[in-house]
């Protein structure tokens, strides 16, 4: 066991939502001391009582989690940081956390998305704000409720340093949580971000009553777009075929437990979208469509989802546009 692997034992989790709380539970099961930061004092109190009724209703939360609304208190003396705040607020949270994050300790990004204003991957944001810390990402087909309950789940931990990724995977693995490692940080991030956009599309197709065949076609062709964009940004094809790409896509495009699928479902049914839980695919769709256009990448489904969300076209018009595109071979 390396020196770093032997010393990382105090985990700091930034974010008290469903995923942050679930990961805190998982880290406890892996044998680590866990501190959790949440901005909301009421949520901190609830977690200390052993519950998170807002995000994980009915699931018992281990009271061994040390919850606080003070970043200084949570980050003091920690050996590893798990950043589990939404992608669009990551920059702000890491900026606030920076004075309290010790140099050289790993920062693991656990949210999925692309920054709306800049088009930056989350690893680029973290590297800019915390240049003295190694950056990693955790992703894969995983619902927070499953992880919080301790149900069998497999994920991947990626870092540019293969040794670091392997060490983190070993540290995070616990009973019923199996962590694989990867040195393809960009590939893992791209897969996690784009699958949210296709989950919106899958939900919309389902909600509009267009049939299982249409949903299957959309998910399959969506994966083609994911591969095109991922490879253009330097991802390895095999990464996109793995847990953080195809695996996560399959999960989030098939269940209303996915906030993105549920959002798309409501969109397809014509329901009101105000007040719905955060769906990271919504801001990601617009920036992904822009990045694809700038790179000359053919991504008609992503473009259609962005146009629907902007109110520029209806779901019916989007489907008509996709179905009447010029015919070509399946592998083009």
Secondary structure, DSSP 8 states (H G I E B T S, - for coil): --HHHHH--EEEEE--SHHHHHHHHHHHHTT-EEEEE-S-HHHHHHHHHT-BTTTBTT----TTSEEES-HHHHHTT-SEEEE-S-GGGHHHHHHHHGGGS-TT-EEEE----B-TTT--BHHHHHHHH-TTS-EEEEESS--HHHHHHT--EEEEEEESSHHHHHHHHHHH-BTTEEEEEES-HHHHHHHHHHHHHHHHHHHHHHHTT--HHHHHHHHHHHHHHHHHHHHHTT--HHHHTSIIIIIHHHHHTS-TTSHHHHHHHHHHHT---TT----THHHHHHHHHHHHHHTT---HHHHHHHHHHHTSS-HHHHHHHHHTS----TT-
